[in-house]
């Protein structure tokens, strides 16, 4: 059992330099890439704000257009559709009067 513990301790001592090297490499890479991460965060914030505002403006415009469309459909359904028989009758009377009235003659 002592032999196993001694081998485990030796393995741990051999692994320490590799772990330290990996930690040092990670710290160096983090320090090298930190300016790019800061730049990416700033650009993401700026572009996120700009495109967020543009998206909100587009949403407002689309909402206004859809509101106008809904109002137009409601006007058609609630006002013009019930008046359709009267409009058709008026059109027939107008056509009949136009057909039976004499056409104006131009004297040349």
N, C-alpha and C positions, 0 to 999 in steps of 0.2 A: 504494500500500500504506500510505503514511503517512497518507493521508486516511482510510482505513478504520480505522486504529489511533486516529486523533484522534476520529473519530465514536464509536468504541467507548468511549474514555475519557470523552467528553462524556456519553454515555448512562449510564455508570457513575456519574458525578458527579450526574446528574439523578435517578438511582434511589436514591441514598443517603438523602435526606430521607424518601422514601416508606418505605424499609425501616426507618429509625429510628422513624417514626411508627407503623408496624405493630408493631414490637418494644415501644414504649411502651404501645400499646393492649393488647397481650397481657399485659404486666406489670401494668397497672391492672386488667384483667379478672381476672387470677389473684389479685391481692390482694383484690379485692372478693368473689370467690367462694370464697376460702380458708376463711372460717368455715363456710360451708355444706358444703364438702368435709370439714372436720374433724367437723362434726356428723353428716354422713352416715356417716363411718367409725365414729364412736362408736355410733350407732344400729345400724349393721350388725353391729358386734361384740356389742352387748347382745342384739339380737333373734336373731342367729345362735347365740349361746350358749343363750338360752332355748329356742328352737325345736329346737336340736340336742339339748338335754337331754330335751325332750319327745319328740322323735323316737326317741331311744335308749330311753326308758322305754316308748314304744309298741312298739318292736321287741322289748324283753324280754317284754312282756305277750303280744304276738302269738306269740313263740317258745314261751312257756309253754303257751298255749292249743293251739298246733299239737302240742306234745309230748304233752299230755293226749289230744288226738284220736288221735294215732298209737298211744299206749298202749291206748286204748279199742278201736281197730280190731284191734290185735294180740291183745288179750284175746278179742275176738269170734272172730277167725279161728283162734287156737290153742287156745282152751278151749271156747267154746260151740259152734262149728261141728262139731267131732268128737263132741260130746255130743248133737247134734241128734237122731239116731235114738233114743237112750235117753230123751231128754226127750219125744219124740213118743210113744213106747211108754208112758211113765209117764202122759202126759196121757190116752191112750186108756184105760188101766186105771182111772184116776181117774174118767173120764167113765162108764165101764161100772159101776163100783161106785156112783157117785152115781145112775145111772139105775135100778139094781135095788134100791137101799135105799129103804125106805118113807119118805115125807115125814112130818115131824112134824105132828101135828094139834093145833090149839089148841082147847081146850074153853072155850067162852064161856058 
